[in-house]
Amino acid sequence: MVFDLLFRVGPAIKAIFELGYEPKEELFYELTAEQYSQLEKKGNDMSKKWFTIIPEDPKLDVPELLIVDEDGKKSFLDAANYIHRFCAKAQPDRQFLSFDEKLEYAASQLPTVFSQSSKYGKINTAPHLTVVK
């Protein structure tokens, strides 16, 4: 579980905190032929499908397109599921009204490395390290 959190879905959890919204399946769009051509020129692996995430709320500020391959897409979806499960298990009687509330709660409980560079980073300022002597 810890290995999975840190190495497989950890980077995607960190990215979700930075995005500030839930990356749902329907928000992933396969790149256009022109975008594939640009990726190929940059030396990316063209044997995979590539996607961009477009938020459902047009008010969200998206400074640049986030592009991920099939593995990255799976990691994002798995990370969102991890956040859902984490909140449900830690707070089984609580009714979270939004994914944003779940991110706020998760930021207060998970190691700060996941949320520190996001708007949720200020929620938990206590380090998750214990000095053992």
N, C-alpha and C positions, 0 to 999 in steps of 0.2 A: 504494500500500500504506500509506504513512504517513498520507495524507489519510483513507483508509478507517478506519484504526485510531483516529485522533484524533477524527474527526467522526461517523462512522456507528456503529461498534461500541464506540468508546471509553467513552461513558457507560454502556453495558451491561456492559462489562468491569468498570468501577468498581463497578457495582451487584452484579455476581456476587461480587466480593471481599467486599463488605459482607454479602451473603446467606450466603456460606460454603458453598454447595452448587451442584450443577449444575442449571440450569433446563432440564429435559428436556420434550419435547413433552407427555408425559402428565401433567405437573404443572400445566399451564395449564388452567384451568376457566373457561368462559364465565360471565359474571355472570348472576345471576338477574334476573327482571323487576323486582323491588323495587330491586335494586342499579342497574339501568339507569335506573330512575325517579329515584333519588338523583343519579346522574351528570347526567341531563338537567336537573334543578333547579339544578345547579351550572354549567350552560352548556357542558357537554362535547359534542363532535361525536357525534351519535347515528347517523350514517350508517356508522359503523365498528362492528365487533365489539370488545368489551372483555373482558379476561380478568384473573383473579387467579392468582397462583402459590401453590400449597399444597405445602409440602415433604413428601417421602415419609417423612421421619423425624419423628414427632410430638414428639420430645424437643427439636427445634430451637425456640428462643425466637423467636416471630414477634410483635413488638409491635403491628403493624398490617398490614392487608392491602395487598399491593403490587398495584396495578391498572395494567394497560397496555392500549393498543389493539393492533390487528393489527400495526402497524409496530413498536411496542415489543416485541411478542412475537417478531417476526422478528429484531429486533436482539439480543435475549437469546439466541436459538438460534444466530445467527451468531457472537456473542461466545463462546459455549461452544465452538463448532467452532473458532474462532480459537485459543482456549487449547489445545485438543487438538492442533491442527496445529503450534502454536508449540512445544509440549513435544516432540512427535514429531520435528520437524525439528532442534531444538536438542540433543536427547538421544536420537538414534535407537536406541542400544543399551540405554537404560534402560527398565526395566519399572516404570511408575508403578502403585502398588497401588490408588490411589483418585484421585478428582477433587480431593480435599483436597491430596494430594501434588502434583498438577499446579498447584494454586493457590499452594502454598508455593514451588515452583520458579519459576513465572511471576512471583511477587512479587519474587523475588531477581534477576530479569533485566529486567523491564519497568520503565519510568520509575515512580518512587514515587507519582506523581499518581494512578495507578490503584488502589493498595492502601493508601495512607497512612491512610485513615479506617476501615480494617478490622483484624481481628485479624492479618492478614498484613503489615500496615504496618511492623511492627518488624523483619521479615526483611531488608529492604533499606533501610538508612539512608543509603547513599551517594547523593548527587544524580547525576542523569544529565545534567549540564550540563558542558560543557568551555569554558573561556574561551579564545578565540582572540585573539591580539594581533597 
